[in-house]
């Protein structure tokens, strides 16, 4: 029986919509899945609720949800076709720990222990997540080296900056 991660990679490769520019198993595994799974070191036992904002094709949310079946994940994207695409995978693989929402981050009214996202506009990301991460919760952002790093805001403090699998990971703590 194939693992859920292998099934997810196949789902990405065979997607009828544009969810990633990568199209080989090896590329998807090395550039999307491994960097997603590497984030688990920032997720503690007491972190029960995790939101993936702007999930797109389900990265990093789906690999993390596979790794942490006991935690609850909300994967959010404003594009309905991406959410519908993910729903098919989640339903077919009985991923009861994953909920999908076609919304913008700023429209979410719940709070979470952890937020994860792949990001480009760091200032915008910090603003969007500021009301949905609980006090002392974490926001984990995968970004590129070329972006200006924001150390602190009114709501977040940068507590860790680390290169993981060739991707810059910024970990913020909510004040």
C-alpha positions as CSV (number, residue, x, y, z in Angstrom):
1,X,0.0,0.0,0.0
2,X,1.4,3.4,-0.9
3,X,2.0,5.9,1.8
4,X,-0.2,9.0,2.0
5,X,2.8,11.2,1.2
6,X,3.4,9.2,-2.0
7,X,-0.3,9.5,-2.9
8,X,-0.1,13.2,-2.3
9,X,2.9,13.6,-4.6
10,X,1.1,11.7,-7.3
11,X,-1.9,13.9,-6.7
12,X,0.3,17.0,-7.3
13,X,1.9,15.5,-10.4
14,X,-1.5,14.6,-11.9
15,X,-3.3,17.8,-11.0
16,X,-5.6,19.1,-13.7
17,X,-5.1,22.7,-12.4
18,X,-1.8,24.6,-11.9
19,X,-0.9,23.9,-8.2
20,X,2.9,23.7,-8.7
21,X,5.4,24.3,-11.5
22,X,7.2,21.2,-10.4
23,X,6.3,18.0,-12.3
24,X,8.6,15.2,-11.2
25,X,8.3,13.0,-8.2
26,X,11.9,13.9,-7.1
27,X,11.4,17.7,-7.5
28,X,8.2,17.7,-5.6
29,X,9.6,15.4,-2.8
30,X,12.8,17.4,-2.4
31,X,11.5,21.0,-2.9
32,X,8.0,20.8,-1.4
33,X,7.4,17.7,0.8
34,X,10.8,17.5,2.7
35,X,10.8,21.3,3.5
36,X,7.2,20.9,4.8
37,X,8.0,17.9,7.0
38,X,11.1,19.7,8.3
39,X,8.8,22.2,10.0
40,X,7.6,19.6,12.4
41,X,10.6,20.4,14.7
42,X,8.9,23.7,15.5
43,X,5.6,22.1,16.5
44,X,5.2,21.0,20.1
45,X,3.1,18.4,21.7
46,X,0.8,21.0,23.2
47,X,0.2,22.6,19.8
48,X,-3.2,21.1,18.8
49,X,-4.6,23.5,16.2
50,X,-2.6,24.5,13.1
51,X,-3.6,26.8,10.2
52,X,-2.0,26.8,6.8
53,X,-2.7,30.1,5.2
54,X,-2.6,30.4,1.4
55,X,-2.2,26.7,1.2
56,X,-2.5,26.5,-2.6
57,X,-1.7,22.9,-3.5
58,X,-1.6,21.9,0.2
59,X,2.0,22.8,1.0
60,X,3.0,22.7,3.8
61,X,-0.3,21.7,5.4
62,X,-1.0,18.3,3.9
63,X,2.5,16.8,4.6
64,X,2.3,18.1,8.2
65,X,-1.2,16.8,8.6
66,X,0.0,13.4,7.5
67,X,2.9,13.6,10.0
68,X,0.6,14.7,12.8
69,X,-2.7,12.8,12.5
70,X,-3.6,13.7,16.1
71,X,-3.5,17.5,15.4
72,X,-6.3,19.5,13.8
73,X,-5.4,21.4,10.6
74,X,-7.3,24.2,8.8
75,X,-6.0,24.7,5.2
76,X,-7.2,28.1,3.8
77,X,-7.0,29.5,0.3
78,X,-9.0,32.2,-1.4
79,X,-9.1,30.2,-4.7
80,X,-12.1,27.8,-4.7
81,X,-10.5,25.6,-7.4
82,X,-7.5,24.9,-5.2
83,X,-9.7,24.1,-2.2
84,X,-11.9,21.8,-4.3
85,X,-8.7,20.1,-5.7
86,X,-7.5,19.5,-2.1
87,X,-10.9,18.3,-0.9
88,X,-10.7,15.4,-3.4
89,X,-7.4,14.3,-1.9
90,X,-8.5,14.8,1.7
91,X,-11.8,12.9,1.2
92,X,-10.2,10.0,-0.8
93,X,-7.5,9.5,2.0
94,X,-9.9,9.9,4.9
95,X,-7.9,12.8,6.4
96,X,-10.3,13.5,9.3
97,X,-7.8,15.9,10.9
98,X,-8.0,18.3,7.9
99,X,-10.6,21.0,7.3
100,X,-10.6,23.1,4.2
101,X,-11.8,26.7,3.9
102,X,-12.2,28.9,0.8
103,X,-11.5,32.2,2.6
104,X,-8.9,34.9,3.1
105,X,-6.8,34.6,6.3
106,X,-8.1,37.9,7.6
107,X,-11.7,36.6,7.4
108,X,-10.9,33.6,9.8
109,X,-12.4,34.2,13.2
110,X,-10.8,31.3,15.2
111,X,-7.4,31.2,16.9
112,X,-4.7,28.7,16.4
113,X,-1.6,27.5,18.2
114,X,0.5,27.5,15.0
115,X,0.3,29.2,11.7
116,X,2.3,28.0,8.7
117,X,2.7,29.5,5.2
118,X,5.1,29.9,2.3
119,X,5.5,33.6,1.9
120,X,6.8,36.3,-0.2
121,X,5.3,39.5,1.2
122,X,6.4,39.1,4.8
123,X,4.8,42.3,6.1
124,X,1.5,41.3,4.7
125,X,1.8,37.8,6.1
126,X,2.5,39.1,9.6
127,X,-0.5,41.5,9.4
128,X,-2.9,38.8,8.2
129,X,-2.0,36.2,10.9
130,X,-1.8,38.7,13.8
131,X,-5.4,38.1,15.0
132,X,-5.6,34.3,14.6
133,X,-2.5,33.1,16.4
134,X,-2.9,32.8,20.2
135,X,-0.7,34.6,22.6
136,X,2.7,32.8,22.7
137,X,1.7,30.8,19.6
138,X,4.0,30.6,16.6
139,X,3.9,31.6,13.0
140,X,6.3,29.6,10.8
141,X,7.1,31.2,7.4
142,X,9.0,29.6,4.6
143,X,10.5,32.3,2.4
144,X,13.4,33.2,0.2
145,X,16.7,34.8,1.2
146,X,16.1,37.7,-1.2
147,X,13.3,39.2,1.0
148,X,13.8,41.7,3.7
149,X,13.5,40.0,7.1
150,X,11.1,41.7,9.6
151,X,12.5,41.1,13.1
152,X,9.6,42.4,15.2
153,X,6.1,43.9,14.9
154,X,3.5,45.0,17.4
155,X,2.2,41.5,17.5
156,X,5.1,39.2,16.6
157,X,8.8,38.7,17.7
158,X,11.2,36.8,15.4
159,X,12.5,34.0,17.6
160,X,14.3,31.8,15.1
161,X,15.8,32.1,11.6
162,X,17.2,29.0,10.0
163,X,18.0,27.6,6.6
164,X,16.2,24.2,6.2
165,X,16.3,22.2,3.0
166,X,17.5,25.2,1.2
167,X,14.6,27.4,2.3
168,X,14.7,30.2,4.9
169,X,12.4,29.5,7.8
170,X,11.4,32.3,10.1
171,X,9.6,31.4,13.3
172,X,7.7,34.2,15.0
173,X,6.1,34.1,18.4
174,X,2.9,36.0,19.0
175,X,3.1,38.5,21.8
